[in-house]
Amino acid sequence: MSSPEDSIRRIIWPVIITLLILLILGDLLMGSVRLSAGEVWNSLTATFPADDTAATIIRQFRLPRVMTAVFAGMALSVSGLLMQTVFRNPLAGPYVLGISAGASLGVALVVLGFSSLFAFNKISLPGNSAMLLAAATGSILVLLLLLIVSARVKDIMTILILGVMFGSAVTALVAILQYFSNESMLKAFIIWTMGSLSSTTNQQVYLLAVMVILGLLVTAMMLKNLNILMLGEEMAVSMGMNLYLNRAVIFLVTGLLVGAVTAYCGPIGFIGIIVPHIARMMFNTSHVGRLFPGTIVLGAVILLAGDLVSHIPGKAAVLPINAVTAVLGVPVIMWMILRNRKLSALM
């Protein structure tokens, strides 16, 4: 006999899969150049000459943007699930450990520091390989620092507080670089911090997909241990779990997922916080193994919806994705807190 949770999942899954497909199609249709559904379909399935305008728009610009939104949404939502599980904190998100701040510092050093000294004007362009390398390096350095600290500190909440402090210190360094930078470099960096899903090429989307899929596979292999961690660290130790090893793997996976997205898209907030909570409400469970697939799909759905909102119909301008996710995310978090009356009820 099936449980109520199984019945709910049988209803919800077709709905969110259908919604995902519709949002992908809608996002492909949305842009400054009006294209029909038939042109989009033909551009995806038929063979066209290289100078075909519709095919170029879809294949070189809109499809990479849509796939970036899908993989970035998956990565950020799963990293949020990992952080909320390991810290058992409902407001823990993928940026709580300062990994995103480290990526921002790396980009700030390139755009606001070295580019000002050596006049590397091309570095200021979002998506440039120098910025990607800088973002990845900054994320890795903060992650290594956290791993060293976690080897000596056993209390998980202390690590959480230290992660917040590291992030604040790195953000202060970025602010100092901004203060001493010139106007053009400062503008380029501010634009990067607003986030963008449109700066990735087809080749970069492939690399992003590889990194995200690798992170998701490692997470899938850790689902049993993640469920044990939900019971508390003392219970996990009594069951023979190596806490340091599991923390290290979780931090590395989070760093891989968040670092990849931040490097290619800039810092995108709120997705990692709100999606796991939405999944818990929709599937009516806190079991990490059951939340994992739903969180993956919902992350893609919500970031696609945010990208769709960011493209003002009939306008060439595109709203910053970070602003859109904040506008969508803050009311959701406030509603969940007011609905449950206390934070602990969200887990």
Contacts in CASP RR format, 6 or more apart in sequence:
PFRMAT RR
TARGET T0000
AUTHOR 0000-0000-0000
METHOD contacts of the structure
MODEL  1
MSSPEDSIRRIIWPVIITLLILLILGDLLMGSVRLSAGEVWNSLTATFPA
DDTAATIIRQFRLPRVMTAVFAGMALSVSGLLMQTVFRNPLAGPYVLGIS
AGASLGVALVVLGFSSLFAFNKISLPGNSAMLLAAATGSILVLLLLLIVS
ARVKDIMTILILGVMFGSAVTALVAILQYFSNESMLKAFIIWTMGSLSST
TNQQVYLLAVMVILGLLVTAMMLKNLNILMLGEEMAVSMGMNLYLNRAVI
FLVTGLLVGAVTAYCGPIGFIGIIVPHIARMMFNTSHVGRLFPGTIVLGA
VILLAGDLVSHIPGKAAVLPINAVTAVLGVPVIMWMILRNRKLSALM
4 284 0 8 1.000
5 283 0 8 1.000
5 284 0 8 1.000
5 285 0 8 1.000
5 290 0 8 1.000
8 282 0 8 1.000
8 283 0 8 1.000
8 284 0 8 1.000
9 283 0 8 1.000
9 290 0 8 1.000
12 282 0 8 1.000
12 283 0 8 1.000
16 282 0 8 1.000
16 294 0 8 1.000
16 297 0 8 1.000
16 298 0 8 1.000
16 301 0 8 1.000
17 297 0 8 1.000
19 301 0 8 1.000
20 297 0 8 1.000
20 300 0 8 1.000
20 301 0 8 1.000
20 304 0 8 1.000
23 301 0 8 1.000
23 304 0 8 1.000
23 305 0 8 1.000
23 308 0 8 1.000
24 66 0 8 1.000
24 70 0 8 1.000
24 304 0 8 1.000
25 37 0 8 1.000
25 40 0 8 1.000
26 308 0 8 1.000
27 62 0 8 1.000
27 65 0 8 1.000
27 66 0 8 1.000
27 69 0 8 1.000
27 304 0 8 1.000
27 307 0 8 1.000
27 308 0 8 1.000
27 311 0 8 1.000
28 40 0 8 1.000
28 44 0 8 1.000
28 58 0 8 1.000
28 62 0 8 1.000
28 63 0 8 1.000
28 66 0 8 1.000
29 35 0 8 1.000
29 37 0 8 1.000
29 40 0 8 1.000
30 308 0 8 1.000
30 311 0 8 1.000
30 313 0 8 1.000
31 62 0 8 1.000
31 311 0 8 1.000
31 314 0 8 1.000
32 314 0 8 1.000
32 315 0 8 1.000
32 316 0 8 1.000
33 53 0 8 1.000
33 57 0 8 1.000
34 314 0 8 1.000
35 43 0 8 1.000
35 54 0 8 1.000
35 57 0 8 1.000
35 58 0 8 1.000
39 54 0 8 1.000
39 58 0 8 1.000
40 54 0 8 1.000
40 58 0 8 1.000
42 48 0 8 1.000
42 54 0 8 1.000
42 55 0 8 1.000
43 52 0 8 1.000
43 54 0 8 1.000
43 55 0 8 1.000
43 57 0 8 1.000
43 58 0 8 1.000
43 59 0 8 1.000
44 58 0 8 1.000
44 59 0 8 1.000
44 63 0 8 1.000
48 54 0 8 1.000
48 55 0 8 1.000
50 56 0 8 1.000
59 202 0 8 1.000
60 202 0 8 1.000
61 198 0 8 1.000
63 202 0 8 1.000
64 200 0 8 1.000
64 201 0 8 1.000
64 202 0 8 1.000
64 204 0 8 1.000
64 205 0 8 1.000
65 197 0 8 1.000
65 198 0 8 1.000
65 200 0 8 1.000
65 307 0 8 1.000
66 304 0 8 1.000
66 307 0 8 1.000
67 205 0 8 1.000
67 209 0 8 1.000
68 197 0 8 1.000
68 198 0 8 1.000
68 200 0 8 1.000
68 205 0 8 1.000
68 208 0 8 1.000
68 264 0 8 1.000
68 265 0 8 1.000
69 197 0 8 1.000
69 300 0 8 1.000
69 303 0 8 1.000
69 304 0 8 1.000
69 306 0 8 1.000
69 307 0 8 1.000
70 300 0 8 1.000
70 303 0 8 1.000
70 304 0 8 1.000
71 205 0 8 1.000
71 208 0 8 1.000
71 209 0 8 1.000
71 212 0 8 1.000
71 261 0 8 1.000
71 300 0 8 1.000
72 197 0 8 1.000
72 208 0 8 1.000
72 212 0 8 1.000
72 261 0 8 1.000
72 264 0 8 1.000
72 265 0 8 1.000
72 268 0 8 1.000
72 271 0 8 1.000
72 303 0 8 1.000
73 261 0 8 1.000
73 271 0 8 1.000
73 275 0 8 1.000
73 299 0 8 1.000
73 300 0 8 1.000
73 302 0 8 1.000
73 303 0 8 1.000
74 212 0 8 1.000
74 216 0 8 1.000
74 296 0 8 1.000
74 299 0 8 1.000
74 300 0 8 1.000
75 212 0 8 1.000
75 215 0 8 1.000
75 216 0 8 1.000
75 257 0 8 1.000
75 258 0 8 1.000
75 260 0 8 1.000
75 261 0 8 1.000
76 94 0 8 1.000
76 257 0 8 1.000
76 258 0 8 1.000
76 261 0 8 1.000
76 268 0 8 1.000
76 269 0 8 1.000
76 271 0 8 1.000
76 272 0 8 1.000
76 275 0 8 1.000
76 299 0 8 1.000
76 303 0 8 1.000
77 271 0 8 1.000
77 272 0 8 1.000
77 275 0 8 1.000
77 276 0 8 1.000
77 279 0 8 1.000
77 295 0 8 1.000
77 296 0 8 1.000
77 298 0 8 1.000
77 299 0 8 1.000
77 302 0 8 1.000
78 215 0 8 1.000
78 216 0 8 1.000
78 219 0 8 1.000
78 257 0 8 1.000
78 292 0 8 1.000
78 295 0 8 1.000
78 296 0 8 1.000
79 93 0 8 1.000
79 94 0 8 1.000
79 253 0 8 1.000
79 254 0 8 1.000
79 255 0 8 1.000
79 257 0 8 1.000
79 258 0 8 1.000
79 272 0 8 1.000
80 92 0 8 1.000
80 93 0 8 1.000
80 94 0 8 1.000
80 254 0 8 1.000
80 272 0 8 1.000
80 273 0 8 1.000
80 275 0 8 1.000
80 276 0 8 1.000
81 272 0 8 1.000
81 275 0 8 1.000
81 276 0 8 1.000
81 279 0 8 1.000
81 288 0 8 1.000
81 291 0 8 1.000
81 292 0 8 1.000
81 295 0 8 1.000
82 219 0 8 1.000
82 226 0 8 1.000
82 250 0 8 1.000
82 253 0 8 1.000
82 254 0 8 1.000
83 89 0 8 1.000
83 92 0 8 1.000
83 93 0 8 1.000
83 94 0 8 1.000
83 96 0 8 1.000
83 97 0 8 1.000
83 254 0 8 1.000
84 90 0 8 1.000
84 92 0 8 1.000
84 93 0 8 1.000
84 276 0 8 1.000
84 347 0 8 1.000
85 226 0 8 1.000
85 229 0 8 1.000
85 230 0 8 1.000
85 288 0 8 1.000
86 92 0 8 1.000
86 156 0 8 1.000
86 226 0 8 1.000
86 229 0 8 1.000
86 247 0 8 1.000
86 250 0 8 1.000
87 96 0 8 1.000
87 156 0 8 1.000
87 157 0 8 1.000
87 160 0 8 1.000
88 156 0 8 1.000
88 229 0 8 1.000
88 230 0 8 1.000
88 232 0 8 1.000
88 347 0 8 1.000
89 160 0 8 1.000
90 277 0 8 1.000
90 343 0 8 1.000
90 344 0 8 1.000
90 346 0 8 1.000
90 347 0 8 1.000
91 273 0 8 1.000
91 333 0 8 1.000
91 343 0 8 1.000
92 160 0 8 1.000
92 273 0 8 1.000
93 272 0 8 1.000
93 273 0 8 1.000
94 100 0 8 1.000
94 254 0 8 1.000
94 257 0 8 1.000
94 258 0 8 1.000
94 272 0 8 1.000
95 101 0 8 1.000
95 258 0 8 1.000
95 267 0 8 1.000
95 269 0 8 1.000
96 160 0 8 1.000
96 163 0 8 1.000
96 164 0 8 1.000
97 142 0 8 1.000
97 143 0 8 1.000
97 146 0 8 1.000
97 160 0 8 1.000
97 163 0 8 1.000
97 166 0 8 1.000
97 251 0 8 1.000
97 254 0 8 1.000
97 255 0 8 1.000
98 142 0 8 1.000
98 163 0 8 1.000
98 164 0 8 1.000
98 166 0 8 1.000
98 167 0 8 1.000
98 170 0 8 1.000
99 139 0 8 1.000
99 142 0 8 1.000
99 143 0 8 1.000
99 254 0 8 1.000
99 255 0 8 1.000
99 258 0 8 1.000
99 259 0 8 1.000
99 262 0 8 1.000
100 139 0 8 1.000
100 258 0 8 1.000
100 259 0 8 1.000
100 262 0 8 1.000
100 267 0 8 1.000
101 142 0 8 1.000
101 166 0 8 1.000
101 167 0 8 1.000
101 168 0 8 1.000
101 170 0 8 1.000
101 171 0 8 1.000
101 174 0 8 1.000
102 138 0 8 1.000
102 139 0 8 1.000
102 141 0 8 1.000
102 142 0 8 1.000
102 167 0 8 1.000
102 170 0 8 1.000
103 135 0 8 1.000
103 136 0 8 1.000
103 138 0 8 1.000
103 139 0 8 1.000
103 258 0 8 1.000
103 259 0 8 1.000
103 262 0 8 1.000
103 263 0 8 1.000
103 266 0 8 1.000
103 267 0 8 1.000
104 135 0 8 1.000
104 170 0 8 1.000
104 171 0 8 1.000
104 174 0 8 1.000
104 193 0 8 1.000
104 262 0 8 1.000
104 267 0 8 1.000
105 138 0 8 1.000
105 170 0 8 1.000
105 173 0 8 1.000
105 174 0 8 1.000
106 134 0 8 1.000
106 135 0 8 1.000
106 137 0 8 1.000
106 138 0 8 1.000
107 131 0 8 1.000
107 134 0 8 1.000
107 135 0 8 1.000
107 189 0 8 1.000
107 192 0 8 1.000
107 266 0 8 1.000
108 173 0 8 1.000
108 174 0 8 1.000
108 177 0 8 1.000
108 178 0 8 1.000
108 189 0 8 1.000
109 134 0 8 1.000
109 177 0 8 1.000
110 120 0 8 1.000
110 123 0 8 1.000
110 130 0 8 1.000
110 131 0 8 1.000
110 134 0 8 1.000
111 123 0 8 1.000
111 124 0 8 1.000
111 131 0 8 1.000
111 181 0 8 1.000
111 185 0 8 1.000
111 188 0 8 1.000
111 189 0 8 1.000
111 192 0 8 1.000
112 177 0 8 1.000
112 178 0 8 1.000
112 180 0 8 1.000
112 181 0 8 1.000
112 185 0 8 1.000
112 186 0 8 1.000
112 189 0 8 1.000
113 177 0 8 1.000
113 181 0 8 1.000
113 185 0 8 1.000
114 120 0 8 1.000
114 123 0 8 1.000
115 121 0 8 1.000
115 123 0 8 1.000
115 124 0 8 1.000
115 185 0 8 1.000
116 181 0 8 1.000
116 182 0 8 1.000
116 185 0 8 1.000
120 130 0 8 1.000
121 184 0 8 1.000
122 128 0 8 1.000
123 130 0 8 1.000
123 131 0 8 1.000
124 184 0 8 1.000
124 185 0 8 1.000
124 188 0 8 1.000
124 189 0 8 1.000
125 131 0 8 1.000
125 188 0 8 1.000
126 188 0 8 1.000
126 191 0 8 1.000
126 192 0 8 1.000
126 196 0 8 1.000
126 199 0 8 1.000
126 266 0 8 1.000
127 199 0 8 1.000
127 200 0 8 1.000
127 204 0 8 1.000
127 264 0 8 1.000
131 192 0 8 1.000
131 263 0 8 1.000
132 204 0 8 1.000
132 263 0 8 1.000
132 264 0 8 1.000
135 259 0 8 1.000
135 262 0 8 1.000
135 263 0 8 1.000
135 266 0 8 1.000
136 259 0 8 1.000
136 260 0 8 1.000
136 263 0 8 1.000
139 255 0 8 1.000
139 258 0 8 1.000
139 259 0 8 1.000
139 262 0 8 1.000
139 263 0 8 1.000
140 255 0 8 1.000
142 166 0 8 1.000
142 167 0 8 1.000
142 170 0 8 1.000
143 251 0 8 1.000
143 252 0 8 1.000
143 255 0 8 1.000
145 166 0 8 1.000
146 159 0 8 1.000
146 162 0 8 1.000
146 163 0 8 1.000
146 166 0 8 1.000
146 251 0 8 1.000
147 248 0 8 1.000
147 251 0 8 1.000
147 252 0 8 1.000
149 159 0 8 1.000
149 162 0 8 1.000
150 159 0 8 1.000
150 244 0 8 1.000
150 247 0 8 1.000
150 248 0 8 1.000
150 251 0 8 1.000
151 244 0 8 1.000
153 159 0 8 1.000
153 162 0 8 1.000
154 243 0 8 1.000
156 233 0 8 1.000
156 247 0 8 1.000
159 247 0 8 1.000
178 186 0 8 1.000
178 189 0 8 1.000
181 189 0 8 1.000
192 266 0 8 1.000
193 266 0 8 1.000
193 267 0 8 1.000
193 322 0 8 1.000
194 320 0 8 1.000
194 321 0 8 1.000
194 322 0 8 1.000
194 323 0 8 1.000
195 265 0 8 1.000
195 266 0 8 1.000
195 267 0 8 1.000
195 268 0 8 1.000
195 320 0 8 1.000
195 321 0 8 1.000
195 322 0 8 1.000
196 265 0 8 1.000
196 266 0 8 1.000
196 320 0 8 1.000
196 321 0 8 1.000
197 265 0 8 1.000
197 303 0 8 1.000
197 307 0 8 1.000
197 321 0 8 1.000
198 318 0 8 1.000
199 264 0 8 1.000
199 265 0 8 1.000
200 208 0 8 1.000
200 264 0 8 1.000
200 265 0 8 1.000
204 264 0 8 1.000
208 260 0 8 1.000
208 261 0 8 1.000
208 264 0 8 1.000
211 256 0 8 1.000
211 257 0 8 1.000
211 260 0 8 1.000
212 257 0 8 1.000
212 260 0 8 1.000
212 261 0 8 1.000
214 256 0 8 1.000
215 253 0 8 1.000
215 256 0 8 1.000
215 257 0 8 1.000
216 296 0 8 1.000
218 249 0 8 1.000
218 253 0 8 1.000
219 226 0 8 1.000
219 253 0 8 1.000
219 292 0 8 1.000
220 292 0 8 1.000
222 246 0 8 1.000
222 249 0 8 1.000
222 250 0 8 1.000
222 253 0 8 1.000
223 288 0 8 1.000
223 289 0 8 1.000
223 292 0 8 1.000
225 236 0 8 1.000
225 241 0 8 1.000
225 246 0 8 1.000
226 250 0 8 1.000
226 288 0 8 1.000
226 289 0 8 1.000
227 287 0 8 1.000
227 288 0 8 1.000
227 289 0 8 1.000
228 235 0 8 1.000
228 236 0 8 1.000
228 239 0 8 1.000
228 241 0 8 1.000
229 236 0 8 1.000
229 241 0 8 1.000
229 246 0 8 1.000
230 286 0 8 1.000
230 288 0 8 1.000
233 243 0 8 1.000
236 243 0 8 1.000
236 246 0 8 1.000
237 243 0 8 1.000
261 268 0 8 1.000
262 268 0 8 1.000
265 321 0 8 1.000
266 322 0 8 1.000
267 322 0 8 1.000
268 303 0 8 1.000
268 321 0 8 1.000
268 322 0 8 1.000
268 325 0 8 1.000
269 322 0 8 1.000
269 325 0 8 1.000
269 326 0 8 1.000
270 325 0 8 1.000
270 326 0 8 1.000
270 328 0 8 1.000
270 329 0 8 1.000
270 330 0 8 1.000
270 333 0 8 1.000
271 299 0 8 1.000
271 302 0 8 1.000
271 303 0 8 1.000
271 325 0 8 1.000
273 329 0 8 1.000
273 333 0 8 1.000
274 302 0 8 1.000
274 328 0 8 1.000
274 329 0 8 1.000
274 332 0 8 1.000
274 333 0 8 1.000
275 295 0 8 1.000
275 298 0 8 1.000
275 299 0 8 1.000
275 302 0 8 1.000
276 291 0 8 1.000
276 295 0 8 1.000
277 332 0 8 1.000
277 333 0 8 1.000
277 336 0 8 1.000
277 346 0 8 1.000
278 298 0 8 1.000
278 302 0 8 1.000
278 332 0 8 1.000
279 291 0 8 1.000
279 294 0 8 1.000
279 295 0 8 1.000
279 298 0 8 1.000
280 286 0 8 1.000
280 291 0 8 1.000
280 346 0 8 1.000
280 347 0 8 1.000
281 336 0 8 1.000
282 294 0 8 1.000
282 298 0 8 1.000
283 290 0 8 1.000
283 291 0 8 1.000
283 294 0 8 1.000
285 291 0 8 1.000
286 347 0 8 1.000
302 328 0 8 1.000
303 321 0 8 1.000
303 325 0 8 1.000
305 328 0 8 1.000
306 321 0 8 1.000
306 324 0 8 1.000
306 325 0 8 1.000
306 328 0 8 1.000
307 321 0 8 1.000
307 324 0 8 1.000
309 319 0 8 1.000
309 324 0 8 1.000
309 328 0 8 1.000
310 318 0 8 1.000
310 319 0 8 1.000
310 320 0 8 1.000
310 321 0 8 1.000
310 324 0 8 1.000
311 318 0 8 1.000
311 319 0 8 1.000
312 318 0 8 1.000
312 319 0 8 1.000
336 346 0 8 1.000
337 343 0 8 1.000
337 346 0 8 1.000
340 346 0 8 1.000
END
